[in-house]
């Protein structure tokens, strides 16, 4: 992963509070903690940090509920020291909570939501975009005409995680090892850079949260049980809503469908074929379009408008899911021989057959149970 060997100096406290995940922010936050006597007890339970904990909870709720990631605006004025404390320590508290959850799926979603927030700010923060870009990218420059150019290695690492033809290297201008992020009518050069930076931000935020999870001791996890329970309960509620089915129940789903749903929930960039398959599978077994859109919310490049349009198009054209052969060719099959008895059957060549076989099995089991209960009633 190409990264600069050193990061540029950044001393502006407003900027550090606005982007508390920056490596330059760590020392500043430590200094603020010493200055104001903020230790772990204060952060978790003290009166000084009460508003920071409230803001942290809103960050966590946005992780699950908001389609645009964490809300940009703080509940305090970051141009004041109190506001800067609130914003910076709310991020630290939220990171402790997701670490204490020991749920890598939640950590991935939180990192995604925080990175989306960072992207939205960076797209309009021209005063700091150059410094932050040079913090995370090994080669980045802005030309005299305002167009950004990025080192080829950085672009090759970050762009495959983003869906769309503009992010394919074959469609880009490359000059002497630089990829030119040209202006477009609907996508400025600055917006492109912010979008690419989002991928690096998510990775860095996620790594730090996973490190917190690995070092979390039992006593701290117990103290964070209440906010952890809140966010995990919210996630469970939303997941239940997203997978409510008219036709097949979750127990009937084939492994390929489970794999695609799990990867998207974890922020994995499922390939185009896998996305079309999942949407077509969801349509065929009875998902309403809104629930199908919800399945893609964890995707690293999720856009409410784009996904809704694409899902609507697929429903209108009544796409049907591809068979097992194409799933294997496109690396979307989830099992190897011997891992799933039903998939190993010689006649199993389509995921819908998997669903129907499970439904028939459950129906027979239910009928057998009913007969048994009738026999017992008759004996009585």
N, C-alpha and C positions, 0 to 999 in steps of 0.2 A: 504494500500500500504506500504510494508516494506521498510523503509529508515533508514539510520544511524541517531542517535540522534545528533551527532556532525560530522562535516566534517574535513578531515585532512588539516593541514596547507599547503598552496601552495603560494610561494612568487616569483617564477620565472616568470618574466614579459613576456617572449616569450611564455611560455605555457598559461598564462592568455590571451594574445592577440590571440593565436591560438584557444582557446576555450572560447570566450567571454561570453558564456551562463553559465559558471560555477558560482556557488554561491560565490566562493572565488574571482571571478573577479570583483564583484560589488564594493567593497571598493577601489580596485586598480583603476578602471575606474573613480570613483568619485574623487580620489586624482589627477589623471591625468587631469581631467576637471578643477579642482581648479588651478593646477600648470600652465596650458596653457590658462586659461581664457576662457574655452569653456562653454558657456551657451546655452540656447535653441536657441537664435537668431543666434549665431555662427554656431551651428549644422545645422540649417535649411537654412541659407543664407550666412554665413561668408566665406571668402576666405580660411582660414586655413582648413576648413572642406570640401572644394570643392572635393578633391580627395576621401574623405570618402563617399561623396554622390554618386560619380561615381561608386565606388566599391559596394555601397549599391544597386544601380540600377542593377548592374550585378548580385548580389545575388538574387534580385527579378526576373529578367528575367530567371535565371537558375531554379528558383522555377517552372516556367511554361514550359520552353523549354527543360531543360536537363533531360535525363533519369537517370542520376546518382546523382541528387541533386546539391547543390551549388558547384561551382568550388573550389577545395582545395587551389590552389595557389592564393595568394593575388597579387594586382598590386604594392605592396610595399614590402620592405625587413623588416620583423618583427624582425630582429636582430638589427634594428635601432629604436630609439624612435619614429621617424616620421612614420616608417612603422607600429609600434605597435599602434600608435594613429589611423592611417588610418583603420587598420583591426578592432580594437575594436569598434570604433565609427560608422563604416559602418554597423555593426550588430545592434547597437542601433538605427540608423536611419531607417534601413529596418524594424525593429520591430515597430517603430512609424508609418511607412507607412501602414503596414498590419493592425495595430490597427485602424488607421484612416479610413481604407476601410470599417469597420463594416461588413466584409464578413467572416463569420466563415469558409467557404469552403476554401477561400484563406489563412486564418491563418493556417488551418490544413495542406494545401499543403506546405506552407512556413516552418512550423515546421518540416514536413517530410523531406524537402530538406536540411534543416540545420542539422538535425539528421543524414541523409545519409552522409553528408560531415564529421560530427564528427566520424561516423563509419569508414570511409575510412582512416582517420588520425590515429585513435586509433589502427587499425589493424596492423600498423607498428610503433607505438610510444610506444615501450616497456618501455622506461624510465619513462613515465608518466601514463601508463595504470593502474598500481596498485593504484596510488593516486586517479585517476578519478573513477575507479571502486568502491573504498571505499567511494567516495563522494556520489554515487548514490545507492549502494547496501548495505544491512544490513549485509550480510555474504559473503565474497569472499576471497579466498586464492589461492596461486600458489604453487603447490607441488614442491619438489626438482627436479622432472623429467620435469618440465616446464608445466605440465598440470594444468589447472585451475579447481577449484571446487567452486560451488556456492550454497548458502543456498537454501533449498527446497522452502521456502516461496517466495523468489525472483524469482526462476525459474517458479514456478506455476503461478505467476502473469504475467510474461513477455512472456513465451513461447507460450501460446495460440494465440497470435497475429501474429505468424510466421507460414507460411505454410510449410509442409514437415514432413516426418516421424521421422527425427532425433530430432525434437522438441517436440515429444509426450513423456510424462513422462514414459509411459509403455515401451518405447524403450531405456530409459536411465538407467545408473547404479546409484543407490542411496545408499550411505553409511553413516549411522549415521547422517541423516539429511542433507547430502551434495549431490548435483548432480554433477557427474564427467563429465566434458566437454572434452571427449577423443579426441586425435588427429585422424584425418582422412586424407587419401591421398589427397582429394580434399577440405578439410575444416579443418584448424588447430584449436587447442584449443583456441588460441588467437583470431582468426577470429570469432569463435563462441561467445566468450565473447563480442567482439565488436558488433556483431549482436544483442545480447540480450541488451546490453547497449543502442543501438539505440532506442529501444522502450521506455526506461526511458527518454532518452534525448528528444525525440519527445514530450512526455507528459509534461515534465517540461517547454520546450520552448513554447509549445502551451498554457499552463496555464498562463505564464507570458504575452504572447501576448494578450490573452483574458482579462487579468486584465488591460492592457494598453487600450484596446478597451472600457472597461467599464468606465474608468476614463477619456476618451478623451473628452475635451471640444470643443465646436463648433468653436472657433477661431483657435485652433490648427488644427482641421480637415480641415478648409478652407485653411490654409497655406500649407497643404500637398495635396491639391486637384490635383495638376499637376502630381506628381508621382503616386498618387492613381489612377488617370485616366489612366495613362500609363499602369500600371500592370493589372487593370481590363479590359482594352481594349484588351490587349494581351491574357488574359484568355478567353475572349469572342471569339476572333478569333480562338484560338486553340480548344475550345469546338465546334464551328461551323464546323471545319474541321473534328473533330472526329465523329460527328454524321451525316455526310452527307450520305444519304441513296439512294439506287437505287429503293427500293420498297416502304415500308411504311414510312410515315412522322412521325415526333415526336408526333404529335397530335394523332396518331393511337396507340401509344405504350400502353400496359397494365400496370396497377399499379405495378405489380411485377417487370417488367423490369425497370420502372422508379426508383423504390426503390433500386434495386441493383446498378444502375448507380450512383444515388445520394450518396449512402453509400460509394462506392469506391472513388468517387470524394472528399469525406470528410475524407478519410483515414481510414474508418471503415474496419475491417477485415471480409469481407463477407465469409461465410462458403463455403466449397468445392462444395457442391451441388448447391448453388446459383451462383457460378462462372461458373460452367459447363452449368447451365441453361442460364445464360446471354450470354455466347459465342455461344451456340446453337441457341438461339433466334436471335442474331445478324446475324448469318450466314443465317438463314432461311428467314429473311425479307430483305436481300440484302446488309448487310454491307460487304465491302471488308475486307480481313483479317487484313490489317494494321489498319483500323479504329476500329476493334474489340480489337486489342492489345492496342490501345490508351485508350479504356474504362477502362483498368486496371491500368493505370499509377498512380492513386492516392492510390492504395493498399499499405498498410504498408510494404509488403514484395515484392513489384514489382521488377521483373528482366526482362529486355528486352529479353535476350536470352531464358530464361525459358518460358516466356509467349508466345513469338513468336512460339517456338517449340510446346507448348501445343495447341495453337490456330490452328496452321497448322495441327496438328494431328486430331483435332476435325473437321476441314473442309474436310480433306481427307476422314475421315470415315463418313462424312455427318450426324453428330449427329442432332437429332431433339429435341426440347425443351420438357421438362416434362409437364404433365398436372397439373391442379389445385390441385388435390388430393395430389400428391407427394410434391408440393410446400408447402402446408399447413403442412404436416407431418414434413417437414424439416425446418419449420419456415421461409420460404421465401415468403409467401403470404403477401401482403401489406395492405389488407383491412379487415375490419370486416363487418358483415351483415349490410346493410343499408348505407354504406359509398360510394358505387358506384353502380348506377342503373344497369349498364350493367353486372357487376359481380354478381348481385343478380338474374339474369335470370336463370331459372331452367336448361336451356340447356348450360349454360356457364360452361364448364368443362375443357377448354384449353385456354392458352393465345393467341394462333393463331386465335381462334374464335373471341376473343376480337378485334384483329387487323382487321380481315376481316369484322366484323360487322361495325366497324368505317369507313372502306374504302367504304363499300356499302352505308352507311348513307351519307358520303360526296359526293359520286357519284350522289345519288338521289337529294341532295341539289343543286349540280351544274347543273344537268339536269333541275330542276325546275327553277333555275335562268336563264338558257339559253332560256327556253320557254317563261318566263316572258319578257325577253328583246326582243325576236322575236315578241311577241304580241305588245309591245310598238312601235316597228319599223313599224309593219303593220298598226297600228292605225295612225301613222304619215303619 
